[in-house]
């Protein structure tokens, strides 16, 4: 990640880019193994709207959002509101306890995650979906089902594994 940041900043300075790199500019500064990279960077990054599944740990959602905002400033030098990434958060703290579901002693939260995802997808307002809770990735198949093959689900678990591989 640090190498990406340094490389991107150097490229940006060399090319005197604006605050929102195009797909080609971003791709030239990072060797990403993420299969969704092409889809996610096909337009200017600020033209993409992120759909976040949140509320599974409300503070985790707030922390995740604050990290996105900080990284947008760090990577793209966003200095005004209009330079930040559009985000829609489906914040639902009433989803059954994911730890209990995994342990087999609670209600399966997968259908709730599928429905949350589906509502974001059906809104037509998001270009991809992310999940702010590590543990809830155990229900990834439900989330992918909710995506209805219309928008990609970008798993932080998969992205992390690809980066360390």
C-alpha positions in Angstrom: 0.0 0.0 0.0 2.8 2.4 0.9 4.5 1.6 -2.4 1.3 2.4 -4.3 0.9 5.7 -2.5 4.5 6.8 -3.3 4.3 5.6 -6.8 1.0 7.3 -7.4 2.2 10.6 -5.9 5.3 10.5 -8.1 3.3 9.8 -11.2 0.9 12.6 -10.3 3.6 15.1 -9.8 5.3 14.0 -13.1 2.1 14.2 -15.1 0.6 17.2 -13.3 -2.7 15.3 -13.0 -5.9 16.7 -11.7 -7.3 15.5 -8.4 -9.2 12.5 -9.9 -7.0 10.2 -12.0 -8.5 8.5 -15.0 -8.4 4.7 -15.2 -5.3 4.7 -17.3 -3.4 7.1 -15.0 -4.4 5.1 -11.9 -3.6 1.7 -13.5 -0.2 2.9 -14.7 0.8 3.7 -11.1 -0.2 0.4 -9.5 0.2 -3.3 -10.4 -3.1 -4.5 -9.0 -4.1 -8.2 -8.9 -7.7 -7.4 -8.1 -9.9 -8.6 -10.9 -12.4 -5.8 -10.2 -9.7 -3.1 -10.7 -10.7 -2.6 -14.4 -14.3 -2.3 -13.6 -13.8 0.1 -10.7 -11.4 2.4 -12.5 -13.1 2.5 -16.0 -14.2 6.1 -15.3 -12.8 8.9 -13.2 -12.7 7.6 -9.6 -15.0 10.4 -8.3 -17.6 9.3 -10.9 -18.0 6.0 -9.2 -20.4 5.6 -6.3 -19.5 3.2 -3.5 -22.3 1.2 -1.8 -21.3 0.3 1.7 -23.0 -2.3 3.8 -22.7 -1.0 7.3 -24.2 -1.1 10.8 -22.7 -4.4 11.7 -20.8 -2.6 14.3 -21.9 1.0 13.8 -18.5 2.2 15.0 -16.8 0.0 12.4 -18.9 1.7 9.7 -18.0 5.1 10.9 -14.3 4.1 11.1 -14.4 2.6 7.6 -16.0 5.8 6.2 -13.4 8.0 8.0 -10.6 5.8 6.4 -12.1 6.3 2.9 -12.3 10.1 3.4 -8.7 10.2 4.7 -7.3 8.1 1.9 -9.1 10.2 -0.6 -7.3 13.2 0.7 -4.0 11.3 0.9 -4.2 9.7 -2.6 -6.0 12.2 -4.6 -5.4 15.4 -2.7 -9.1 16.1 -2.3 -9.3 19.5 -0.8 -12.9 20.4 -1.5 -16.1 18.4 -1.0 -16.6 17.8 -4.8 -13.3 15.9 -5.0 -14.4 13.1 -2.7 -15.8 9.8 -3.7 -19.6 9.5 -3.7 -20.8 7.0 -1.1 -24.1 5.5 -0.1 -24.2 3.6 3.2 -26.9 1.0 3.9 -26.6 1.3 7.7 -28.6 -1.5 9.4 -27.7 -2.2 13.0 -30.7 -4.6 13.3 -29.0 -7.4 11.4 -28.8 -10.5 13.6 -25.6 -11.1 15.4 -23.1 -12.5 12.9 -20.9 -14.1 15.5 -23.9 -16.1 16.9 -24.9 -17.1 13.3 -21.4 -18.3 12.6 -21.4 -20.3 15.9 -24.7 -21.8 14.9 -26.6 -20.5 17.9 -28.2 -17.5 16.3 -30.3 -16.4 13.3 -28.6 -16.5 10.0 -27.8 -12.9 9.0 -27.1 -13.8 5.4 -30.6 -13.1 4.1 -30.5 -9.7 5.8 -27.2 -8.9 4.1 -28.6 -10.1 0.8 -31.6 -7.8 1.2 -29.4 -4.8 2.2 -27.2 -5.4 -0.9 -30.2 -5.9 -3.1 -31.7 -2.5 -2.0 -28.5 -0.7 -2.9 -28.3 -2.5 -6.3 -32.0 -1.9 -7.1 -31.5 1.8 -6.3 -29.3 2.0 -9.4 -27.1 4.4 -7.6 -24.0 2.3 -6.8 -21.2 1.1 -9.0 -19.9 -1.5 -6.5 -20.5 -2.8 -3.0 -18.2 -3.1 -0.1 -18.7 -4.5 3.4 -17.4 -2.6 6.5 -17.4 -5.7 8.7 -14.6 -8.4 8.5 -16.7 -11.0 10.3 -19.7 -10.6 8.0 -17.6 -11.7 5.0 -18.5 -15.2 6.2 -21.8 -14.5 4.4 -20.3 -13.3 1.2 -22.3 -15.7 -0.9 -25.5 -13.9 0.3 -24.0 -10.5 -0.6 -23.0 -11.7 -4.1 -26.5 -13.1 -4.5 -27.9 -9.6 -3.6 -25.6 -8.1 -6.2 -27.6 -10.0 -8.9 -24.5 -9.9 -11.1 -25.3 -6.2 -11.8 -22.5 -4.7 -9.7 -19.4 -6.2 -8.3 -18.9 -7.0 -4.6 -15.4 -6.0 -3.6 -14.4 -8.2 -0.6 -11.8 -6.6 1.7 -10.7 -10.2 2.5 -10.1 -11.0 -1.2 -8.3 -7.7 -1.8 -6.1 -8.3 1.2 -5.3 -11.9 0.2 -4.4 -10.7 -3.4 -2.1 -8.0 -2.0 -0.1 -10.4 0.2 0.0 -13.2 -2.4 
